[in-house]
Amino acid sequence: MPIDGDVTDWETKENVLRVTSILTQENWADLFPVSHSFYTYEDFLKAVAKWPAFCDDWNPEEDTLWGNTEDPEKTCARELSALFAHITLESGKNDPWYGMAPTHRQGLYYVSEASCASCDYQETSDRYPASEGELYYGRGPL
Protein backbone atom coordinates (compact mmCIF):
# COMPACT_ATOMS: atom_id res chain seq x y z
CA MET A 1 0.00 0.00 0.00
CA PRO A 2 2.42 2.75 -1.00
CA ILE A 3 1.06 5.89 0.59
CA ASP A 4 0.97 9.18 -1.30
CA GLY A 5 2.45 11.99 0.76
CA ASP A 6 4.55 10.78 3.63
CA VAL A 7 3.10 10.91 7.10
CA THR A 8 6.23 11.95 8.94
CA ASP A 9 4.89 11.37 12.44
CA TRP A 10 3.01 8.16 11.66
CA GLU A 11 4.78 6.15 14.37
CA THR A 12 3.47 8.42 17.14
CA LYS A 13 -0.19 8.59 16.12
CA GLU A 14 -2.46 7.26 18.85
CA ASN A 15 -4.31 4.89 16.57
CA VAL A 16 -1.02 3.52 15.16
CA LEU A 17 0.25 2.90 18.68
CA ARG A 18 -2.96 1.04 19.49
CA VAL A 19 -2.69 -1.07 16.33
CA THR A 20 0.97 -1.94 17.00
CA SER A 21 0.07 -3.00 20.55
CA ILE A 22 -2.40 -5.49 19.06
CA LEU A 23 -0.74 -6.41 15.76
CA THR A 24 3.02 -6.81 15.71
CA GLN A 25 5.18 -7.24 12.63
CA GLU A 26 5.47 -10.93 13.58
CA ASN A 27 1.65 -11.21 13.72
CA TRP A 28 1.47 -9.53 10.30
CA ALA A 29 3.91 -12.06 8.84
CA ASP A 30 1.95 -14.92 10.41
CA LEU A 31 -1.40 -13.63 9.13
CA PHE A 32 -0.14 -12.98 5.59
CA PRO A 33 2.65 -15.52 4.94
CA VAL A 34 2.10 -15.57 1.17
CA SER A 35 1.48 -11.85 0.70
CA HIS A 36 2.82 -9.95 -2.28
CA SER A 37 5.91 -7.83 -1.52
CA PHE A 38 3.79 -4.78 -2.43
CA TYR A 39 2.14 -5.04 0.99
CA THR A 40 4.29 -4.19 3.99
CA TYR A 41 3.56 -3.84 7.68
CA GLU A 42 5.10 -0.36 7.71
CA ASP A 43 2.97 0.84 4.80
CA PHE A 44 -0.09 -0.59 6.53
CA LEU A 45 0.74 1.44 9.64
CA LYS A 46 1.24 4.56 7.52
CA ALA A 47 -2.20 3.98 6.03
CA VAL A 48 -3.62 3.62 9.55
CA ALA A 49 -2.04 7.00 10.40
CA LYS A 50 -3.80 8.58 7.41
CA TRP A 51 -7.17 7.54 8.89
CA PRO A 52 -7.07 8.78 12.51
CA ALA A 53 -10.53 7.43 13.37
CA PHE A 54 -9.48 3.87 12.49
CA CYS A 55 -8.90 2.08 15.79
CA ASP A 56 -9.40 5.36 17.66
CA ASP A 57 -13.11 6.10 17.51
CA TRP A 58 -14.32 4.33 20.63
CA ASN A 59 -16.78 6.44 22.58
CA PRO A 60 -17.61 4.87 25.95
CA GLU A 61 -20.82 6.87 26.49
CA GLU A 62 -22.26 6.20 23.05
CA ASP A 63 -20.92 2.68 22.64
CA THR A 64 -22.33 1.60 26.03
CA LEU A 65 -25.78 2.64 24.83
CA TRP A 66 -25.43 0.13 22.00
CA GLY A 67 -24.21 -2.63 24.28
CA ASN A 68 -20.49 -2.26 23.59
CA THR A 69 -18.91 -2.14 27.01
CA GLU A 70 -15.50 -3.21 25.76
CA ASP A 71 -12.41 -1.06 25.83
CA PRO A 72 -10.70 0.70 22.90
CA GLU A 73 -8.21 -2.14 22.40
CA LYS A 74 -10.96 -4.74 22.01
CA THR A 75 -12.85 -2.42 19.68
CA CYS A 76 -9.69 -1.94 17.61
CA ALA A 77 -9.05 -5.69 17.50
CA ARG A 78 -12.59 -6.14 16.17
CA GLU A 79 -11.98 -3.43 13.53
CA LEU A 80 -8.74 -5.14 12.47
CA SER A 81 -10.51 -8.51 12.26
CA ALA A 82 -13.24 -7.09 10.05
CA LEU A 83 -10.72 -5.33 7.81
CA PHE A 84 -8.52 -8.40 7.44
CA ALA A 85 -11.51 -10.65 6.67
CA HIS A 86 -12.49 -8.26 3.89
CA ILE A 87 -9.03 -7.81 2.40
CA THR A 88 -8.35 -11.54 2.55
CA LEU A 89 -11.51 -12.15 0.56
CA GLU A 90 -10.65 -9.43 -1.97
CA SER A 91 -6.91 -10.05 -2.36
CA GLY A 92 -6.34 -13.60 -1.19
CA LYS A 93 -5.16 -16.59 -3.16
CA ASN A 94 -8.23 -18.30 -1.62
CA ASP A 95 -7.14 -21.71 -2.83
CA PRO A 96 -7.76 -24.58 -0.39
CA TRP A 97 -5.28 -26.70 -2.36
CA TYR A 98 -2.52 -24.09 -2.37
CA GLY A 99 -0.73 -25.85 0.48
CA MET A 100 1.51 -23.00 1.64
CA ALA A 101 -1.08 -21.56 4.02
CA PRO A 102 -4.71 -22.16 4.95
CA THR A 103 -7.13 -19.97 2.98
CA HIS A 104 -7.70 -17.57 5.89
CA ARG A 105 -3.95 -16.78 5.79
CA GLN A 106 -3.69 -16.24 2.04
CA GLY A 107 -4.63 -12.56 2.10
CA LEU A 108 -2.76 -9.79 0.30
CA TYR A 109 -1.62 -12.27 -2.35
CA TYR A 110 -2.92 -10.27 -5.32
CA VAL A 111 -2.39 -6.57 -5.96
CA SER A 112 -5.32 -6.34 -8.39
CA GLU A 113 -8.21 -8.58 -9.30
CA ALA A 114 -7.11 -12.09 -10.17
CA SER A 115 -8.18 -13.89 -13.35
CA CYS A 116 -9.24 -10.70 -15.02
CA ALA A 117 -9.22 -11.52 -18.73
CA SER A 118 -10.34 -8.22 -20.21
CA CYS A 119 -10.93 -6.24 -17.01
CA ASP A 120 -13.61 -4.38 -18.89
CA TYR A 121 -16.54 -4.69 -16.50
CA GLN A 122 -18.86 -1.92 -17.53
CA GLU A 123 -22.53 -1.65 -16.88
CA THR A 124 -24.64 1.10 -18.29
CA SER A 125 -25.72 3.62 -15.72
CA ASP A 126 -27.34 6.99 -16.24
CA ARG A 127 -26.25 8.11 -12.80
CA TYR A 128 -22.66 6.83 -12.95
CA PRO A 129 -21.75 6.44 -16.61
CA ALA A 130 -18.47 4.75 -17.50
CA SER A 131 -15.71 6.94 -18.88
CA GLU A 132 -14.48 6.10 -22.35
CA GLY A 133 -11.18 4.23 -22.32
CA GLU A 134 -11.27 3.42 -18.59
CA LEU A 135 -11.19 -0.12 -17.22
CA TYR A 136 -13.38 -1.08 -14.27
CA TYR A 137 -12.33 -4.02 -12.11
CA GLY A 138 -11.21 -4.86 -8.60
CA ARG A 139 -7.95 -3.11 -7.89
CA GLY A 140 -6.85 -4.86 -4.73
CA PRO A 141 -7.94 -5.36 -1.16
CA LEU A 142 -10.04 -2.22 -0.93
C-alpha positions as CSV (number, residue, x, y, z in Angstrom):
1,M,0.0,0.0,0.0
2,P,2.4,2.8,-1.0
3,I,1.1,5.9,0.6
4,D,1.0,9.2,-1.3
5,G,2.5,12.0,0.8
6,D,4.6,10.8,3.6
7,V,3.1,10.9,7.1
8,T,6.2,11.9,8.9
9,D,4.9,11.4,12.4
10,W,3.0,8.2,11.7
11,E,4.8,6.2,14.4
12,T,3.5,8.4,17.1
13,K,-0.2,8.6,16.1
14,E,-2.5,7.3,18.9
15,N,-4.3,4.9,16.6
16,V,-1.0,3.5,15.2
17,L,0.3,2.9,18.7
18,R,-3.0,1.0,19.5
19,V,-2.7,-1.1,16.3
20,T,1.0,-1.9,17.0
21,S,0.1,-3.0,20.5
22,I,-2.4,-5.5,19.1
23,L,-0.7,-6.4,15.8
24,T,3.0,-6.8,15.7
25,Q,5.2,-7.2,12.6
26,E,5.5,-10.9,13.6
27,N,1.7,-11.2,13.7
28,W,1.5,-9.5,10.3
29,A,3.9,-12.1,8.8
30,D,2.0,-14.9,10.4
31,L,-1.4,-13.6,9.1
32,F,-0.1,-13.0,5.6
33,P,2.6,-15.5,4.9
34,V,2.1,-15.6,1.2
35,S,1.5,-11.8,0.7
36,H,2.8,-9.9,-2.3
37,S,5.9,-7.8,-1.5
38,F,3.8,-4.8,-2.4
39,Y,2.1,-5.0,1.0
40,T,4.3,-4.2,4.0
41,Y,3.6,-3.8,7.7
42,E,5.1,-0.4,7.7
43,D,3.0,0.8,4.8
44,F,-0.1,-0.6,6.5
45,L,0.7,1.4,9.6
46,K,1.2,4.6,7.5
47,A,-2.2,4.0,6.0
48,V,-3.6,3.6,9.5
49,A,-2.0,7.0,10.4
50,K,-3.8,8.6,7.4
51,W,-7.2,7.5,8.9
52,P,-7.1,8.8,12.5
53,A,-10.5,7.4,13.4
54,F,-9.5,3.9,12.5
55,C,-8.9,2.1,15.8
56,D,-9.4,5.4,17.7
57,D,-13.1,6.1,17.5
58,W,-14.3,4.3,20.6
59,N,-16.8,6.4,22.6
60,P,-17.6,4.9,26.0
61,E,-20.8,6.9,26.5
62,E,-22.3,6.2,23.1
63,D,-20.9,2.7,22.6
64,T,-22.3,1.6,26.0
65,L,-25.8,2.6,24.8
66,W,-25.4,0.1,22.0
67,G,-24.2,-2.6,24.3
68,N,-20.5,-2.3,23.6
69,T,-18.9,-2.1,27.0
70,E,-15.5,-3.2,25.8
71,D,-12.4,-1.1,25.8
72,P,-10.7,0.7,22.9
73,E,-8.2,-2.1,22.4
74,K,-11.0,-4.7,22.0
75,T,-12.8,-2.4,19.7
76,C,-9.7,-1.9,17.6
77,A,-9.0,-5.7,17.5
78,R,-12.6,-6.1,16.2
79,E,-12.0,-3.4,13.5
80,L,-8.7,-5.1,12.5
81,S,-10.5,-8.5,12.3
82,A,-13.2,-7.1,10.1
83,L,-10.7,-5.3,7.8
84,F,-8.5,-8.4,7.4
85,A,-11.5,-10.6,6.7
86,H,-12.5,-8.3,3.9
87,I,-9.0,-7.8,2.4
88,T,-8.4,-11.5,2.6
89,L,-11.5,-12.1,0.6
90,E,-10.7,-9.4,-2.0
91,S,-6.9,-10.1,-2.4
92,G,-6.3,-13.6,-1.2
93,K,-5.2,-16.6,-3.2
94,N,-8.2,-18.3,-1.6
95,D,-7.1,-21.7,-2.8
96,P,-7.8,-24.6,-0.4
97,W,-5.3,-26.7,-2.4
98,Y,-2.5,-24.1,-2.4
99,G,-0.7,-25.8,0.5
100,M,1.5,-23.0,1.6
101,A,-1.1,-21.6,4.0
102,P,-4.7,-22.2,4.9
103,T,-7.1,-20.0,3.0
104,H,-7.7,-17.6,5.9
105,R,-4.0,-16.8,5.8
106,Q,-3.7,-16.2,2.0
107,G,-4.6,-12.6,2.1
108,L,-2.8,-9.8,0.3
109,Y,-1.6,-12.3,-2.3
110,Y,-2.9,-10.3,-5.3
111,V,-2.4,-6.6,-6.0
112,S,-5.3,-6.3,-8.4
113,E,-8.2,-8.6,-9.3
114,A,-7.1,-12.1,-10.2
115,S,-8.2,-13.9,-13.4
116,C,-9.2,-10.7,-15.0
117,A,-9.2,-11.5,-18.7
118,S,-10.3,-8.2,-20.2
119,C,-10.9,-6.2,-17.0
120,D,-13.6,-4.4,-18.9
121,Y,-16.5,-4.7,-16.5
122,Q,-18.9,-1.9,-17.5
123,E,-22.5,-1.7,-16.9
124,T,-24.6,1.1,-18.3
125,S,-25.7,3.6,-15.7
126,D,-27.3,7.0,-16.2
127,R,-26.3,8.1,-12.8
128,Y,-22.7,6.8,-13.0
129,P,-21.8,6.4,-16.6
130,A,-18.5,4.7,-17.5
131,S,-15.7,6.9,-18.9
132,E,-14.5,6.1,-22.3
133,G,-11.2,4.2,-22.3
134,E,-11.3,3.4,-18.6
135,L,-11.2,-0.1,-17.2
136,Y,-13.4,-1.1,-14.3
137,Y,-12.3,-4.0,-12.1
138,G,-11.2,-4.9,-8.6
139,R,-7.9,-3.1,-7.9
140,G,-6.8,-4.9,-4.7
141,P,-7.9,-5.4,-1.2
142,L,-10.0,-2.2,-0.9
